């Protein structure tokens, strides 16, 4: 029996025709996750569509797809208008596709998209993260923190070259209230798949020196709304929810919302909005202090006025009080004089007589003591004069010296030594033999 043979191209044509003839493979809506999105300069775009299991961890199937140049620009605009973001990898989408098999193999031709499905999926994922954080009891932890008073030391997480970072610094530092802030940038990626891990690492660095900061600002300026997809992340949301310092978020535009807005202390929209938030707090504190200062000044003024009024009243009453005091003092002095007179008659006069007698005795005893002491001094002076060196020399004695030192023995005088001999009448020089 002769075998039927066909070429590979013929087989491809048969398969392609069979697929094209099957209405179940043409213009059908399928749900999948986009991977390997690869736009071409010619205007068309290749992509890989993947289906995963319910856990999102295991791939069940995958197919290659293409969106031709006559559809791709319209598809992008439709998706952006419906979701506020660009088509990017890892998004769940609903696409209208037709199966095609030709000489280049099997692939799906994308002709339309349903943005509502993707938006619904994003909301579902966000809801799941919020519900998980709620179950874990951490979603309100950062939101329940109190702002320090004042908030002056701010740790900033942002990309160093981001325009939003510059806008934030300019808005915060160059303020008309002349408020001063201490700021430091902790660099991190603010878009792409690496953004969550990079921001978490920056938060860890700030946490190690938490006592140096009052608050954290996570900011991202400009950029595509689609880049916010990176912030719909459980690990990042959990890190912010449990962070020990209040966190302010400014990573999008006015209409943008992420799961981080549900966990941060201050969910704001833009970097300048975050700067204005801190400035408003500083201005309110400054106004509070000014009000308190004015209140203290007013209280002091009122107290001084009251004291002045009291002094005025006392001034009018002082003359009468002085006259009364003088009268009481005069009566007291009169009574004291009478008491002193009586005391003089009964005690002071006898004591004075006794004092006079003791004074006479003391004068006589002092004169006797002085006379005896003078006699003793005279005797000592005579004895000192008798025993003095001058008296000894006068009795015929002499003092012999060599080089100014007195000599007491002939052994101390070497032959030829120059001697100095002191007598009662003067000094004689001699030479020893």
Secondary structure, DSSP 8 states (H G I E B T S, - for coil): -------HHHHHHHHHHHHHH-GGGSSEEEEEEEEEEEE-TTS-EEEEEEEE-TTSSSEEEEEEEEE-HHHHHHHHHHHHHHHSS---TT-EEEEEEEEEEETTEEEEEEEEE-HHHHHHHHHHHHHHHHHHHHHTT-TTTTTT----SS--EEEEEE-TT-HHHHHHHHHHHS-TT----EEEEEE---SSTTHHHHHHHHHHHHHTTGGG-SEEEEE--S--GGGGGGG--HHHHHHHHT-SSEEEEE-S-TT---GGGGTSSEE-SSHHHHHHHHHHHHHHHHHHHHHHHHHHHHHHHHHHHHHHHHHHHHHHHHHHHHHHHHHHHHHHHHHHHHHHHHHIIIIIHHHHHHHHHHHHHHHHHHHHHHHHHHHHHHHHHHHHHHHSHHHHHHTT--EEEETTEE--SGGG--TT-EEEEE-SS-EEEEE--
